[in-house]
């Protein structure tokens, strides 16, 4: 009849959302503490590293680039996708190739936690050449695009988003698709859903630092604590970030020095990458909300689309990877090559996952040569 006090929890009792959120917060705290302990000495050197003399890109103006048109494209569920177009120059507009073909429109598809700025240097050099029409867009939940208004993030939906962008911006004419990391996976999902597009529309494909599967082997470069937790924890992560995503975002911003160091470690391959480039990539990462990050993880972990590469077998393909890529290692590109033995393969020395930024000259040369061969 009197107060009996709190009843002991039964073994295996189901935890409520608040408890789960608390546990997830504790896991994040442990991960952050471990990371901070591991890089404590380096953290004190971040400011000096950022101001390191001789940075090739110290004066590079990153961020929005000139375009001829910018507008939102509405997906079927009402989500707006931010798109930018760069038209050929007067001298290059509609310029035919040596065999009389119109030069293809180049569509760029960026990766996870990034945005169209990923292709800063490729956009810059191709715009200066003025021979190709360029289409760039931010994937759902990234950059200036809205988060999905319905359903879960799934690579098949990203493939459909790519089709929507193509239909609205380039309903006819030849195309070259360029995808980095998750952008390459998006192209594979697009090929799986619309293989007929590679019969007459897509005349070339560029796959940079990407994978057709096997992501369970790398855990996408996430901290080891999350790699060990694996797939079963992802639904919990998804639900709790909806409750605590804002708090997680605030923690990420407060830990910006650690984030900068981890970006340098996991994104780059050289011992001393450009601090300006590291800051640029880290800034793109930090603008992607925790909710968006977690909601993408399941589709990335379960990505397995090597059979979809069959649609690309009759299409010229260029595969580019950094030899020190820790997120989608060289073995992933080698497996793509096994499925596409006629593809051109470029392995860039001393480069990590953001190969198109870290070694822009090498990637630009390979891309320009590839596009030139398509025009012959």
Buried (B, 14 or more C-beta within 10 A) or exposed (E): EEEEEEEEEEEEEEEEEEEBBBEBBEBBEEBBEEBBEBBEEBBEEBEEBBEEEEBEBEEBEBEEBEBEEEEBBEBEEEBBBBBBBBBBEEEBEEBEBEEEBEBBBBBBBBBBBBBBBBBBBBBBBBBEBBBBBBBBBBBBBBBBBBEBEEEEBBBBBBBBBBBBBBEBBBEEBBBBBBBBBBBBBBBBBBBBBBBEBBEEBBBBBBBBBBBBBBBBEBBBBBBEEBBEBEEEBBEBBBBBBBBBBEBBBEBBEEBBBBBBBBBBBBBBBBEEBBBBBBBBBBBBBBBBBBBBBBBBBBBBBBBBBBEBBBBBEEBBBBBBBBBBBBBBBBBBBEBBBEBBEEBBBBBBEBBBBBBBBBBBEBBBEBBBEBBEEBBE
